[in-house]
Amino acid sequence: MTGAAGFIGSWLTERLLDRGDRVVGFDNFDPFYDRAIKERNLEAARTASGFELVEGDLRDPAAVSALFRGEEYDAVVHLAARAGVRPSLEDPAGYCETNLTGTAYLLEAMRAADCRRLVFASSSSVYGNNRKVPFSEDDRVDFPISPYAATKKAGEELCHVYHAVHGFSILALRFFTAYGPRQRPEMAIHAFTRRLFAGDPIPVFGDGSMERDFTYVDDVVAGVVGAVDHALAERTFTILNLGESEPIRLGDLVSALEAATGRQARIDRRPVPPGDVERTFADVSRARAMLGYAPSVDLAEGLRRFVGWYRETMLPQADLRNTQ
């Protein structure tokens, strides 16, 4: 599994280990956020005899090829990527190098090792400002509005080449704004919660009407596990949405976080930045039919769990930094 130390990767690793799978994780501990956070993500996995972590970079073809030397994997889950829409506008070449060239190195290493089952992490960002809702996997996605989205769309296309030419079985999963404990610090729910507890204003872009299909991490992980099993069972190339299918207005998210934290928000109105889409809204009927995907954690419950984790894990560290 690439990106094993990240938000989704660490939870997925634990889920696979719990059911008895052996997991080899690959991560470069990219400094996009504090390495200590990723190290903490892996604390539970490191205690399991079935887990091995290899530190390396997707941009290094020799390191990627070495993962397959002397190993026979049933499948690969490819989660590693440069993340974030707004940062990709500042470093489009870097995003292409990791998200596309790195994926090509991985696919080539898999082909050479005759390991041909892959679950690829794509993104709802590929839909751009799609006017039709909910977003269906059959909708055209030819108009991305950020380099990050373009790399994910291109990654899907590259995966299809390896399916068509080399017989790979691939499920490409379009994640819709995953959240929950261990969420990356810059993402909205984590950043807003941090600001609420610190008493800092929350930046709200536009009039608060932008909508996101927030999806709790347990539901996402269940979908990925189902995708792994499906890739093992039959040869396919399939794109699947993994979302909650209940978009939430940004303004309503702030209100829900106020309720979950017991704090009153101060709003800092800002213009909508380039690259941000107006809404995301997943049609998950294909994932339901193919994987039995059934998201069950609504926003109120998900925020309750996230805020509980934040109080226990992140808030003490923030308080400590404030006293130093």
N, C-alpha and C positions, 0 to 999 in steps of 0.2 A: 504494500500500500504506500503510495507516495503521499506526502503531506500528513503523515501519521501523527505528528505532534500538534497539529492545528485543532481548531474548534470542532469541526465535524469529524476529522480523522481520529482524534483521541477517543471520542465517544464510540465511533464505529469499531475501533480496535478493541475496546472493552466488550462491546456486544459480541463480536466474533470470538473473542477469547472465552467469554462466558458460555458459549455454546460448544466449545471444544475445538475450535479451529486454531491452527498455528498461523501467526501473523508476523511477517517481516516488514517492518516500517522503514521508510526512507524519507528523510527530511533534512533540509539545509539550514534550519533555524534562521530564516531570513530576518534581518533586523527591522523589518516593517513595524514590528512591535517587540517588546522586551522578551528576550530569550527565556528569562526566568518564568514567564507565564507559560510558555510551551513546555518547559521542563516540569512544571507543576501539573500540566495536563496529563503527562505520562506517568505520574507517580503510581497509579493503580496498575497500569499495564506492565510496568517494570517489575512488579512483584510476581508476575505470571511466568511460569516455565515455558509457555508456548509463544513468548514474544521476544523478538530480536529487533533492535534498532540499528540501522546503518545511517550514519551521517554523511550526506553527500548532496550534490547539486545536479538538477536535471540538465543544466547547461554543459555538463561534463560528460560526453558520450562514453568515455572509458569507465567512469564511476557508475553510469547507468548499466552498461553492459556487464560490469562485474557483479551486479545484483543477481544475475542469472547463471553465474558460473557455479556449477556443482549443485544447483537447486532445480527442483521441478515444482513449479507453482501450478495450482489448479486454476487460478485467475489472478488478475491484477485489478486493483481499484486505484484509479488515478485522480487524486484530489489536489495534488500540488499545483499551485499557480500563483502568479502575482495577482493580488486581489485588489478590488476597489475601482470604481468608475472614475472618480475625480483624479486620483493619482495617475491613472493611465494617460490622462490628457497631458501630463507633465513629462512622461517618459514612455512614449509609445514604442520606441525601439526596444526598450528593456522588457516591456510586456510581450512584445512579439518574440523576443529571444527566449524567454522562459515558457510562455504559454503555448507557443506554436513550435518553435525549434526544439524545445525540451520535450514536447509531446512526440515530435518526430523521432527523436533519439530513443524514447521509450518504446515506441511502436517497432522501430527497427531492431532493438534489442530483444523484444518479444518474438519477432519473426525469426530471428537467428536462433533463438532458444526453443522454437516451436511451442511457444506458450501463446495461445490464440483466443483467450477469453478475457475481455476487458470491460470494466465499468468506468465510464468517463464522466467526470463532473463538469457539466456545462452550466449555463446560467439563464435565468429569465431575462437578463439584459439583452439577449439576442433578439427579443421581440421589438426593441426600440419603442417608439411611440405608436404601437399598434392600436388602431382605432376600434377594432373588433374585440369585444370581450364576451366571455372569458377567452384567454389566449389558448389556442389549440396547437398541438404539435404539427398540424397540417397547414397552419398559417404561414404565409411568406415571411421570411426573416432576412430580407435582402437589404435592410436599411438600418444598420446599427448606428448609434449616435455617440459611441465612445470607442477608443482603441481596445479597452477591455472586452467590450461586447464583440468587437470584430475578431479578436483572438479566439473567443469561445466559439463563435460561428465557424471560423476557419478550422478550429480543432475538431468540430463535428464532421466537417467535410473530409479532413484528413483521415479520421477514423473510418469514414465510409469507404475510402480508397482501400484501406487494409482489409475491410470486410469483403469488398468486391473482388480484389485482386489476390488476396492471400488467405481468404476463408476465415477471417476473424469473426468471432461472435462478440458483438459490442452492444451495450446499452448506454446511451448518452442521456444523462439525467440533468434536466434543467431545474436547478434549485431556485426557489422563490423565497428570498430574504429569511434565511434560517436564523433563529435566535434561541437563547437559552443559556444556562451556565456555561462558562468558558467562551462565550461569544467574543469576537475580536473587539479590542477597546475602542476602535474608531467608529464602529457601527452604531446606528441610531439608538437602539434601546440601551446598550451599554453606556454610550456617551451621555444620553439624557439622564440616566439613573445617576451616573457619577456627578453630573452637574446639579441634580436635585439635592443630593446629600451634601454637596459642597456649598449650596446656596447660590450657585452661579446661574446666569441666565441661559435658557435653552435656545439655540438658534433654530428658528423655524423658517424654512425657505418658502417663499411665496405666501399665499393666504392660508396655508394649512390644509388645502384641499387635495394635495397629492396623495395617492393611495398606494399602499404596499400590501402584498399578500404574505403577511408574516406567518412563518411556519416553524413550529416548535421542533427543536433538534431531535427529540425522541422519535417524532413522526418521520423526519427526514432519514434518520438512521435506519428505521424499520424499512423504508423504501429502498435504501441502498442494499441492505441485506437481501431483500427480495430480488433485487436486480442481479446480485451476485449469483444467487441460486438459479435464476432464470438463464443467465449467460452460460452456466454450467450444464443446463438441461438441454438446450437446443441452439443451433446455429442461427443467429439473427443479427440484424442491425436495426435497432429501434430507438427512437427518441421519446423520452417520457418526461412530463411535467411532474415535479414533486412540490406541491404547494398546499396551502390550507383551503384554498378556494373561497376565502372570505376576506376580501381586501378591506383595509382599515385606513381611514383618513388620518393624515399626520396629526391634525388637531385633536382627533379622538384618541390617538395613541398617547399624546401628552396627558390628556385627562385620565386615561387608564393608568398611566404611570403615577400620576398624583395620588390616585386611589390606592395603588399597590405600595407606595412608599410612605404615604401619610404626609407628604410635603407639597407645598404650594409652588407652582412653577412661575418663574419670571420669563417672559417671552422676548426674544431678540429677533425681530422680523428682518429677513434678509432676502435679496433677490434669488431666484432659482438659478443655480450654477449650470454652466454648460455640461451636457452629458447626462443630466438627470432626466429620467422618463416621468411622464405624468402619472402613470399607474402601472401596477402589475396585478394580474388576476389569472390564476391557473385553472384551466379545465383539466381535471385529474381523472377523467373517466377512463382513459387508456391505461393509466397506472392501476386504477381499481380493478379493471378487467384482467390485466396481465399479471399483476403482482399481488392482488388482494390488498392494495394500498388503501388504508383507511385512517386518515389523520383524525386524532381524537382529543388533542389538547387545545382548548380554545384560548384566546388571547388573555382573558382574565386569569385563568389557571397558569398559563405559561409565564405571565409576568409575576404572579405570586411566587412561583418557583425560582425565577431568575432573581428577583429582589431578595429572596431568602438566601440564595447563594451569594449574592453581592454583599449582603450584610455580614455573612460569616467569613467570606474569603477575601474580598477586595477592600471592604470598608476599613478593617483594622489596619491594613497597610497604608491606606490613604491617611488615616488618623496619625499613624506613626510618622509619615513623611511631613505632616503639618506641624509636628512638635519638634522636628529636628532643625 
